[in-house]
Amino acid sequence: MQKIDNQELTQIVGGISITGPLINSFSTILKTIASLGRSFGSSIRRIASDKVCPIP
């Protein structure tokens, strides 16, 4: 492994930055998953309690 001096260290570019849009996208994904789970759970509960609207 090579040793890097301070001047070379200041020239290194990279990494990840946590920005607003990144946090917003994770939030949107979590909201979507929660909504799907809520809908799926509600449909299971309605089927189990036999309160499903008949299809004409």
N, C-alpha and C positions, 0 to 999 in steps of 0.2 A: 504494500500500500504506500502511496506517495503522500508526503506531507504537503499541505497547501498553505501558502503564506496569506497574510491578511488581504493583500491586493487581489489575489485570485478569489478569495472568499467573497469579496464585494461584487464580483462579476457573475456569480452564480445566480441564475434565474430559474424558478420552478416552484413546485409545491401546489398547494390548493388553498384557495381563499373562500371562506364561507360568505356568500353574498345574499342579499335579499331575495333575488329570484330563486336561488337554490333552496333556501328555507321555505319559500312559498310553494315550490314544486313538491317538496316532501310533505308539507302540510296538506296540499291538495290530494296527494296519493293516500295519506292516512284518512282523510275525510271520505274519499271514495270507497276505501275498504270498509270503513265503519258503516257507511250507508248500505253497501251490499250485504254486510252481515246482518244489519237491522232488517232489511227487506226479506232476506232468506229466513231469518228467525221468525219473523211475523208470518210468513207463508207456512212454515212448519207448524206453528201454533194454531193457525186457522184450519189447516188440514186435520190436525190431531183432534181439535174440538168440533170438527164437522160443521164449520161455519163458512163454507166456501159457496160463493154465488154460483148457481147452476148456469151452464152454457146453453143458450137457446138453440 
